[in-house]
Amino acid sequence: MNGTSWWTRTTEHVLELALGVALLVVGLFQVVLPTAGLIGSWWPEGSREVRLDASARLPGADTVTAGAVTLRGSDHVELVLHDPGLGEHLYLALPGIVNGILVVVILTVLLRMAGTFRDGDFFVPQNTRRLTAVALALVLMGALVPLLEMTTTNLLARGLPMADAIEPAGSYDVRPVFLALLVGAGAGAFRAGTRLRDDTEGLV
């Protein structure tokens, strides 16, 4: 019995520590530093992987330079901006920052849920709402982030000679949406567990 309790407490602390470290790392490297870089001069050159339309290929050495922008590659190409301004930095960083914020939200919610596990009270109304928030964040990761990447890629390519042939490298990702459905089902299970616990307590 004591061994089981000791193991349970240890795993709970390990879970909270892992979530806390992940939250710190993601928040620092995917949100704080990229946001700070928007107003600093840390990245004098920015780039994004894009695709070219099947009928379009870069001529010669697979490199085209137009002013402060260079395209390198043949199919999956690299859109390179030399000394981009604040607007270009924003277009480059925005999808990653938004994705990082959503991951931070998910990790924060899971960390708060882990606190209820430590208290031994799993089926609380707050956990149902927290799982619903996680599901919503996952849907946004699969839909909003790719939409931002498509939009900002079009803005970065605007005015280039081959702008019409440039397409975003990514597309809508259904995996977070499927995961959101599973998390939503988990939220339903927690809701049912909370209701069952309340009914049981009413009988005592």
Residue pairs with C-beta under 8 A, 6 or more apart in sequence:
9 118
12 114
12 117
12 118
15 114
15 117
16 111
16 114
16 115
16 118
19 107
19 110
19 111
19 114
20 111
22 107
23 104
23 107
23 108
23 111
26 100
26 103
26 104
26 107
27 100
27 104
29 100
30 96
30 97
30 99
30 100
30 103
30 104
31 97
31 100
31 101
31 104
34 93
34 96
34 97
34 100
35 93
35 97
36 42
37 43
37 89
37 93
38 86
38 89
38 90
38 93
39 86
43 89
44 82
44 83
45 80
45 81
45 82
45 83
45 84
46 80
46 81
46 84
46 88
46 89
46 92
47 78
47 79
47 80
47 81
47 92
48 78
48 79
48 92
48 153
48 156
48 169
49 76
49 77
49 78
49 79
49 169
50 76
50 77
50 78
50 79
50 153
50 157
50 166
50 167
50 168
50 169
51 75
51 76
51 77
51 166
51 167
51 168
51 169
52 58
52 73
52 74
52 75
52 77
52 162
52 165
52 166
52 167
53 164
53 165
53 166
53 167
55 165
56 162
56 165
57 74
57 75
58 64
58 71
58 72
58 73
58 74
58 77
58 162
62 72
62 73
62 74
62 77
63 70
63 71
63 72
64 70
64 71
64 161
64 162
65 71
66 160
66 161
68 81
68 82
68 83
68 84
69 79
69 80
69 81
69 82
69 160
70 79
70 80
70 82
71 77
71 78
71 79
71 80
71 160
71 162
71 166
72 78
72 80
76 169
77 166
79 153
79 156
79 157
79 166
81 88
81 92
81 156
84 92
88 156
91 152
91 153
91 155
91 156
92 152
92 156
94 148
94 152
95 145
95 146
95 148
95 149
95 152
98 144
98 145
98 148
99 141
99 145
102 137
102 138
102 140
102 141
102 145
103 141
105 133
105 137
106 134
106 137
106 138
109 130
109 131
109 133
109 134
109 137
110 130
110 134
112 126
112 130
113 127
113 130
113 131
116 122
116 124
116 126
116 127
122 190
122 193
123 190
123 193
123 194
123 196
123 197
124 194
125 194
127 190
127 194
128 187
128 190
128 191
128 194
131 183
131 184
131 186
131 187
131 190
132 184
132 187
134 180
134 183
135 180
135 181
135 183
135 184
135 187
136 180
138 176
138 177
138 179
138 180
138 183
139 176
139 177
139 180
141 173
141 176
142 172
142 173
142 174
142 175
142 176
142 177
142 180
143 172
143 177
145 173
146 168
146 170
146 171
146 172
146 173
147 172
149 168
149 170
150 168
150 170
153 166
153 167
153 168
154 166
154 168
157 163
157 166
160 166
